[in-house]
Amino acid sequence: MSEHPFLLEMNDITKEFPGVKALDGVTLKVRPGTVHALMGENGAGKSTLMKCLFGIYEPEGGEIYLNGGKVVIRNSKDALILGISMIHQELHPIPFRSVMENIWLGRFPTVGYGPFQFVDHKKMKQDTVELFHDLGIDIDPDIKVGRLSVSRVQSIEIAKAVSYRSRVIVMDEPTSSLTAVEVDHLFRIIRDLKERGVAIIYISHKMEEILQISDDVTIMRDGRKIGTWPAAELTTDSIISKMVGRDLTRRFPEREHVPGEVLLEVRNLTSIIPKSFRSVTFSLRRGEILGIGGLVGAQRTELIEALFGLREIASGNILLKGREVNIKSPEDAKKQGFALLTEERRATGIFPVLSVHENGAVANLKNYRNMYFLLNEKKKKGGCNQNGREVKNENAFPAHPDHEPVGRESAEGASGPVAADRTGYSAAG
């Protein structure tokens, strides 16, 4: 373990985007062999700070020290060479390649003579098996990543970060798709890494996890550091108070809103797949939000996708305003006023190579056609901008929405039931 009190120091880091000061002189000091939680509301600057550490963003000001020595990180390769790895909140594996190829991408073991080098698949598999055994992960190294669940892919990303033998590992919302058992497994891995002297920077909104696994907690607000405290001195209420900048006397205020009449009824809905959802019944009122909970594998996503016509139903009924509707496809669902925000926005919810305006219009192109069935670009832009104003999302449409590719998830407003995967089901007016 290093003699220097801090393995990592980020001093006075500043980062600006057009019109926004994302980081304003932020300082972060992480001790070796500890879990340092980084907390704050959405937009506080947590992920931006870590992207500056990992070389994704270049800060306008500040210095980074590793084990007491100043370092310059121009890109992610520099970070990895220095022993800094990052598990991103959004996973980006190569779905059509194997697990072991995803882990060792860019550093395949080779065999051959002189300039004639070939990938040594035997050694790559052996190294993967040893890595998984060390971490207690049970995944076939030869299977294609695209066949795995989100939680299994998350485990692979953790193994990949560990495979670099990093001294600092950043984990950005690592448990967002994990079951309780998988979270316990992750915590065992983290504790093992701590014993090896590795520093973990842990970003999460889950208070219980932070208080359970962390040694130190740094809280950010509006791009600034509020302070750092030992985790043992904090409580859930004190963390929330520091995050929002005021005491919360009513975390859960009384609800004054009264839902209206029943808008949607689902009766005994059953999947054609025997091990999927069966005999699901619920009703949804106008202006009501209905949460659908359950662990990973509980078939929440499958139920929502069936309501939107993406999965076949063996039996059951769907009634909208008391009238039974027959939904066999997403087109049928859209005609009934349904909208779906998918679980994996980047994979199944947007076209990332298209502009924001194009993504905003693609689900309803017929509304933007002219008399010759061609797209009316002016009408399309106006409609998309109006949608952005209606959902009050100032960041939904950037300064150059025509040619800026979509770099994050976005959503449209809807006049009927809205299925929001992983957050619930809501009935709009």
C-alpha positions as CSV (number, residue, x, y, z in Angstrom):
1,M,0.0,0.0,0.0
2,S,1.2,3.5,-0.9
3,E,2.9,5.6,1.8
4,H,1.2,8.7,0.4
5,P,-2.1,9.5,2.3
6,F,-4.0,9.9,-1.0
7,L,-3.8,7.6,-3.9
8,L,-5.7,10.0,-6.1
9,E,-6.1,13.8,-5.9
10,M,-8.1,15.9,-8.3
11,N,-7.6,19.6,-7.4
12,D,-9.7,22.6,-8.6
13,I,-11.1,20.7,-11.6
14,T,-13.1,23.0,-13.9
15,K,-15.1,22.0,-17.0
16,E,-17.4,24.1,-19.1
17,F,-19.9,23.3,-21.9
18,P,-21.6,25.9,-24.1
19,G,-23.6,28.0,-21.6
20,V,-23.0,25.7,-18.7
21,K,-20.2,25.5,-16.1
22,A,-20.5,21.8,-15.3
23,L,-17.6,21.7,-12.8
24,D,-16.5,24.7,-10.7
25,G,-13.2,24.1,-9.0
26,V,-14.0,20.6,-7.7
27,T,-11.4,18.9,-5.5
28,L,-11.6,15.1,-4.8
29,K,-9.1,13.2,-2.6
30,V,-9.3,9.4,-2.4
31,R,-7.4,7.2,0.0
32,P,-5.9,3.8,-1.1
33,G,-7.8,0.7,-0.1
34,T,-11.1,2.6,0.4
35,V,-14.5,3.0,-1.2
36,H,-15.1,6.7,-1.8
37,A,-18.8,7.5,-2.6
38,L,-19.6,10.4,-4.9
39,M,-23.1,11.7,-4.5
40,G,-25.4,14.4,-5.7
41,E,-28.6,15.0,-7.6
42,N,-28.8,14.5,-11.3
43,G,-26.7,17.2,-13.0
44,A,-24.5,17.7,-10.0
45,G,-21.4,16.9,-12.0
46,K,-20.5,13.5,-10.7
47,S,-20.2,11.7,-14.0
48,T,-18.6,14.7,-15.6
49,L,-15.9,14.7,-13.0
50,M,-15.2,11.1,-13.5
51,K,-15.0,11.5,-17.3
52,C,-12.4,14.2,-16.7
53,L,-10.4,11.6,-14.7
54,F,-10.8,8.9,-17.3
55,G,-9.8,11.2,-20.2
56,I,-13.2,11.4,-21.9
57,Y,-13.4,15.1,-21.2
58,E,-10.5,17.5,-21.1
59,P,-10.9,19.9,-18.1
60,E,-10.3,23.7,-18.6
61,G,-8.5,23.9,-15.3
62,G,-7.2,21.9,-12.4
63,E,-4.6,19.2,-11.7
64,I,-4.6,15.5,-11.1
65,Y,-2.2,13.6,-8.9
66,L,-1.7,9.9,-8.7
67,N,0.2,8.5,-5.7
68,G,1.7,12.0,-5.1
69,G,2.9,12.6,-8.7
70,K,1.2,14.9,-11.2
71,V,-0.3,13.2,-14.2
72,V,-1.8,14.4,-17.5
73,I,-4.6,12.3,-18.9
74,R,-5.4,13.1,-22.5
75,N,-7.6,10.1,-23.3
76,S,-8.8,6.8,-21.9
77,K,-5.7,5.0,-23.0
78,D,-3.6,7.3,-20.8
79,A,-5.9,6.6,-17.9
80,L,-5.8,2.8,-18.3
81,I,-1.9,2.9,-18.6
82,L,-1.8,4.9,-15.3
83,G,-4.0,2.2,-13.7
84,I,-7.4,4.0,-13.8
85,S,-10.4,2.2,-15.1
86,M,-14.1,3.1,-15.3
87,I,-17.3,1.1,-15.3
88,H,-19.7,3.4,-17.1
89,Q,-23.4,3.8,-16.3
90,E,-24.3,3.1,-19.9
91,L,-22.9,-0.2,-21.0
92,H,-21.4,-0.4,-24.5
93,P,-20.3,-4.0,-25.2
94,I,-19.8,-5.4,-28.7
95,P,-22.9,-7.7,-28.8
96,F,-21.8,-9.9,-31.6
97,R,-18.5,-10.9,-30.1
98,S,-17.8,-13.3,-27.3
99,V,-17.4,-12.5,-23.6
100,M,-13.7,-13.1,-23.6
101,E,-13.2,-10.9,-26.7
102,N,-15.1,-8.1,-25.1
103,I,-12.9,-8.3,-22.0
104,W,-9.5,-8.4,-23.8
105,L,-10.4,-6.1,-26.6
106,G,-7.4,-4.1,-27.7
107,R,-5.0,-6.3,-25.9
108,F,-5.6,-9.8,-27.3
109,P,-2.8,-12.3,-26.4
110,T,-1.0,-13.3,-29.6
111,V,1.1,-16.2,-30.8
112,G,3.4,-16.4,-33.8
113,Y,6.9,-15.5,-35.1
114,G,8.2,-12.0,-35.8
115,P,5.7,-9.9,-37.7
116,F,3.3,-12.9,-38.1
117,Q,1.2,-12.7,-35.0
118,F,-2.2,-14.3,-34.5
119,V,-4.7,-14.1,-31.7
120,D,-4.1,-16.8,-29.1
121,H,-7.7,-17.8,-28.4
122,K,-6.6,-20.7,-26.1
123,K,-4.7,-18.3,-23.8
124,M,-7.4,-15.7,-23.9
125,K,-10.0,-18.2,-22.8
126,Q,-7.7,-19.5,-20.0
127,D,-7.1,-15.9,-18.8
128,T,-10.8,-15.3,-18.8
129,V,-11.6,-18.4,-16.8
130,E,-9.0,-17.5,-14.2
131,L,-10.3,-14.0,-14.0
132,F,-13.9,-15.2,-13.5
133,H,-12.8,-17.8,-11.0
134,D,-11.0,-15.1,-9.0
135,L,-14.1,-12.9,-9.0
136,G,-16.6,-15.7,-8.5
137,I,-18.4,-15.0,-11.8
138,D,-20.0,-17.9,-13.6
139,I,-20.3,-17.0,-17.3
140,D,-19.3,-18.9,-20.4
141,P,-16.3,-17.0,-22.0
142,D,-17.4,-18.2,-25.5
143,I,-21.0,-17.0,-25.4
144,K,-21.9,-13.9,-27.5
145,V,-22.5,-10.9,-25.2
146,G,-25.7,-10.0,-27.1
147,R,-27.3,-13.1,-25.6
148,L,-26.7,-12.0,-22.0
149,S,-29.0,-10.1,-19.7
150,V,-28.1,-6.5,-18.6
151,S,-27.0,-7.7,-15.2
152,R,-24.6,-10.3,-16.7
153,V,-23.1,-7.7,-19.0
154,Q,-22.6,-5.5,-15.9
155,S,-20.6,-8.3,-14.3
156,I,-18.5,-8.6,-17.4
157,E,-17.7,-4.9,-17.3
158,I,-16.6,-5.2,-13.7
159,A,-14.4,-8.1,-14.6
160,K,-12.9,-6.1,-17.4
161,A,-12.0,-3.2,-15.1
162,V,-10.4,-5.6,-12.7
163,S,-8.4,-7.3,-15.5
164,Y,-6.4,-4.1,-16.0
165,R,-5.1,-4.5,-12.5
166,S,-6.1,-0.9,-11.9
167,R,-5.2,1.1,-8.8
168,V,-8.3,3.3,-9.1
169,I,-11.7,1.9,-10.3
170,V,-14.6,4.2,-11.0
171,M,-18.0,2.5,-10.7
172,D,-20.9,4.7,-12.1
173,E,-24.2,3.3,-10.9
174,P,-22.9,-0.3,-11.0
175,T,-25.9,-1.9,-9.3
176,S,-28.7,-0.3,-11.4
177,S,-29.5,-3.6,-13.1
178,L,-28.4,-6.1,-10.5
179,T,-30.5,-8.3,-8.3
180,A,-30.0,-8.3,-4.5
181,V,-27.9,-11.5,-4.7
182,E,-25.7,-9.9,-7.5
183,V,-25.3,-6.7,-5.4
184,D,-24.0,-8.8,-2.5
185,H,-21.6,-10.5,-4.9
186,L,-20.4,-7.1,-6.2
187,F,-19.8,-6.0,-2.7
188,R,-17.7,-9.1,-2.0
189,I,-15.6,-8.2,-5.0
190,I,-15.2,-4.6,-3.8
191,R,-14.1,-5.7,-0.4
192,D,-11.5,-8.0,-1.9
193,L,-10.2,-5.1,-4.1
194,K,-10.0,-2.9,-1.0
195,E,-7.8,-5.5,0.7
196,R,-5.5,-5.3,-2.3
197,G,-5.1,-1.5,-1.8
198,V,-7.4,-0.6,-4.8
199,A,-9.3,2.7,-4.4
200,I,-13.0,2.5,-5.6
201,I,-14.9,5.6,-6.5
202,Y,-18.5,4.6,-6.2
203,I,-21.4,6.7,-7.7
204,S,-24.9,5.7,-6.7
205,H,-28.3,7.2,-5.8
206,K,-29.0,4.2,-3.4
207,M,-28.5,5.5,0.1
208,E,-28.5,2.1,1.7
209,E,-25.7,0.9,-0.5
210,I,-23.6,4.1,0.1
211,L,-23.8,3.7,3.9
212,Q,-23.1,0.0,3.7
213,I,-20.1,-0.1,1.4
214,S,-18.4,3.3,1.6
215,D,-15.6,4.6,3.8
216,D,-15.8,8.3,2.7
217,V,-18.6,10.3,1.0
218,T,-18.1,13.4,-1.2
219,I,-21.3,15.3,-2.0
220,M,-21.7,17.6,-5.0
221,R,-24.3,20.2,-5.9
222,D,-24.6,22.2,-9.1
223,G,-21.0,21.4,-10.2
224,R,-19.4,22.3,-6.9
225,K,-18.1,20.2,-4.1
226,I,-20.1,20.6,-0.9
227,G,-17.8,18.5,1.3
228,T,-16.4,15.2,2.3
229,W,-17.4,13.2,5.4
230,P,-16.7,9.7,6.8
231,A,-19.6,7.5,5.9
232,A,-20.0,6.4,9.5
233,E,-21.0,10.0,10.4
234,L,-23.8,10.3,7.9
235,T,-27.4,9.2,7.7
236,T,-29.8,9.0,4.8
237,D,-31.5,12.3,6.0
238,S,-28.2,14.1,6.4
239,I,-27.0,13.0,2.9
240,I,-30.2,14.2,1.3
241,S,-30.1,17.5,3.1
242,K,-26.5,18.2,1.9
243,M,-27.4,17.1,-1.6
244,V,-30.4,19.5,-2.0
245,G,-29.0,22.3,0.3
246,R,-31.9,22.4,2.8
247,D,-33.5,20.4,5.6
248,L,-36.2,18.2,4.3
249,T,-39.0,18.1,6.9
250,R,-41.4,16.4,4.5
251,R,-39.7,13.9,2.3
252,F,-43.0,12.3,1.4
253,P,-45.6,15.1,1.4
254,E,-49.3,14.2,1.4
255,R,-50.8,13.8,-2.0
256,E,-53.6,16.2,-2.9
257,H,-54.1,15.0,-6.4
258,V,-57.1,12.7,-6.9
259,P,-57.0,10.4,-9.9
260,G,-59.9,10.4,-12.3
261,E,-61.9,7.7,-13.9
262,V,-60.5,4.3,-14.9
263,L,-58.6,4.8,-18.2
264,L,-57.0,1.4,-18.7
265,E,-57.9,-2.1,-17.5
266,V,-55.8,-5.2,-17.8
267,R,-57.5,-8.5,-17.0
268,N,-55.8,-11.9,-16.6
269,L,-53.1,-11.1,-19.2
270,T,-50.9,-14.2,-19.8
271,S,-47.9,-14.6,-22.1
272,I,-47.6,-17.3,-24.7
273,I,-44.3,-18.2,-23.0
274,P,-45.0,-20.6,-20.1
275,K,-42.3,-19.1,-17.7
276,S,-43.2,-15.5,-18.4
277,F,-46.0,-13.3,-16.8
278,R,-49.4,-15.1,-16.1
279,S,-52.8,-13.9,-15.1
280,V,-51.8,-10.2,-14.5
281,T,-54.7,-7.9,-13.6
282,F,-54.7,-4.2,-12.8
283,S,-56.5,-0.9,-13.5
284,L,-55.1,2.5,-14.2
285,R,-56.9,5.8,-13.6
286,R,-56.6,9.1,-15.5
287,G,-53.8,11.1,-14.0
288,E,-52.4,8.2,-12.0
289,I,-48.9,6.7,-11.9
290,L,-48.8,2.9,-11.3
291,G,-45.5,1.4,-10.4
292,I,-44.7,-2.1,-11.4
293,G,-42.0,-3.5,-9.1
294,G,-40.0,-6.7,-8.9
295,L,-36.5,-8.2,-9.1
296,V,-34.5,-8.7,-12.3
297,G,-36.3,-11.6,-14.1
298,A,-39.7,-10.9,-12.6
299,Q,-41.0,-10.2,-16.2
300,R,-41.8,-6.5,-15.7
301,T,-40.3,-5.6,-19.0
302,E,-42.1,-8.4,-20.8
303,L,-45.4,-7.3,-19.4
304,I,-44.9,-3.7,-20.5
305,E,-43.8,-4.8,-24.0
306,A,-46.8,-7.0,-24.3
307,L,-49.1,-4.1,-23.6
308,F,-47.3,-2.2,-26.4
309,G,-47.7,-5.1,-28.9
310,L,-44.1,-6.2,-28.9
311,R,-44.8,-9.6,-27.3
312,E,-47.6,-12.1,-28.0
313,I,-50.4,-12.7,-25.5
314,A,-51.9,-16.2,-25.0
315,S,-55.0,-14.9,-23.2
316,G,-56.4,-11.9,-21.3
317,N,-58.0,-8.6,-22.1
318,I,-57.0,-5.0,-22.5
319,L,-59.7,-2.4,-22.1
320,L,-59.2,1.3,-22.8
321,K,-62.0,3.6,-21.5
322,G,-64.2,0.5,-21.0
323,R,-63.8,-0.7,-24.6
324,E,-61.7,-3.8,-25.4
325,V,-58.8,-3.1,-27.7
326,N,-56.8,-5.6,-29.8
327,I,-53.1,-4.8,-29.7
328,K,-51.0,-7.0,-31.9
329,S,-48.2,-4.6,-32.8
330,P,-46.7,-1.3,-31.8
331,E,-48.6,0.3,-34.6
332,D,-51.9,-0.9,-33.0
333,A,-50.7,0.5,-29.7
334,K,-49.8,3.9,-31.1
335,K,-53.3,4.1,-32.8
336,Q,-54.8,3.7,-29.3
337,G,-52.7,6.5,-27.9
338,F,-50.1,4.3,-26.2
339,A,-46.4,5.3,-25.9
340,L,-43.4,3.3,-24.6
341,L,-40.1,4.4,-23.1
342,T,-38.0,1.4,-23.4
343,E,-35.6,-0.1,-20.8
344,E,-32.5,0.2,-23.0
345,R,-33.0,3.7,-24.5
346,R,-29.8,3.7,-26.5
347,A,-30.3,0.2,-27.9
348,T,-34.1,0.2,-28.6
349,G,-35.4,3.7,-28.0
350,I,-33.4,6.0,-30.2
351,F,-31.3,6.2,-33.5
352,P,-28.1,7.6,-32.1
353,V,-26.7,8.4,-35.5
354,L,-29.7,10.6,-36.3
355,S,-30.3,14.2,-35.1
356,V,-32.5,15.1,-32.2
357,H,-35.2,16.5,-34.5
358,E,-35.2,13.3,-36.5
359,N,-35.5,11.1,-33.4
360,G,-38.2,13.4,-32.1
361,A,-40.3,12.9,-35.2
362,V,-39.6,9.3,-36.2
363,A,-42.4,7.8,-34.2
364,N,-45.0,10.0,-35.9
365,L,-43.8,10.9,-39.3
366,K,-47.2,10.9,-40.9
367,N,-48.0,14.1,-39.0
368,Y,-45.2,15.9,-40.8
369,R,-46.0,14.9,-44.4
370,N,-47.1,17.4,-47.0
371,M,-49.7,16.9,-49.7
372,Y,-47.1,14.9,-51.8
373,F,-46.4,12.5,-48.9
374,L,-42.9,14.1,-48.5
375,L,-41.6,15.3,-45.1
376,N,-42.3,18.9,-44.3
377,E,-39.0,19.8,-42.6
378,K,-40.3,23.1,-41.2
379,K,-43.3,21.4,-39.7
380,K,-41.2,18.6,-38.3
381,K,-38.8,21.0,-36.5
382,G,-41.7,23.1,-35.2
383,G,-43.5,20.0,-33.8
384,C,-40.3,18.6,-32.2
385,N,-39.5,21.9,-30.5
386,Q,-43.1,22.1,-29.3
387,N,-42.8,18.6,-27.8
388,G,-39.7,19.7,-26.0
389,R,-41.4,22.7,-24.5
390,E,-44.4,20.6,-23.4
391,V,-42.2,18.3,-21.4
392,K,-40.2,21.3,-20.2
393,N,-36.9,19.7,-21.0
394,E,-34.6,22.6,-21.9
395,N,-31.8,20.1,-22.8
396,A,-33.9,18.0,-25.1
397,F,-33.0,20.0,-28.2
398,P,-29.5,21.5,-28.4
399,A,-28.4,24.5,-30.3
400,H,-27.8,22.5,-33.5
401,P,-30.6,19.9,-33.4
402,D,-30.5,19.2,-37.1
403,H,-27.0,17.7,-37.3
404,E,-26.1,16.9,-33.6
405,P,-26.4,13.1,-33.2
406,V,-28.4,12.1,-30.1
407,G,-25.9,11.5,-27.3
408,R,-28.4,10.6,-24.6
409,E,-31.9,9.3,-24.1
410,S,-34.9,11.6,-24.8
411,A,-38.6,11.2,-24.5
412,E,-41.7,12.6,-26.1
413,G,-45.0,13.6,-24.4
414,A,-48.1,11.5,-25.1
415,S,-51.8,12.0,-24.8
416,G,-52.6,8.4,-23.8
417,P,-51.2,5.8,-21.5
418,V,-47.4,6.0,-21.2
419,A,-45.4,2.9,-20.3
420,A,-42.1,3.9,-18.8
421,D,-40.1,0.7,-18.3
422,R,-38.3,0.4,-14.9
423,T,-40.1,3.4,-13.5
424,G,-43.8,2.4,-13.8
425,Y,-46.8,3.0,-15.9
426,S,-48.6,6.3,-16.0
427,A,-51.9,7.6,-17.4
428,A,-51.7,11.0,-19.0
429,G,-54.7,13.1,-19.6
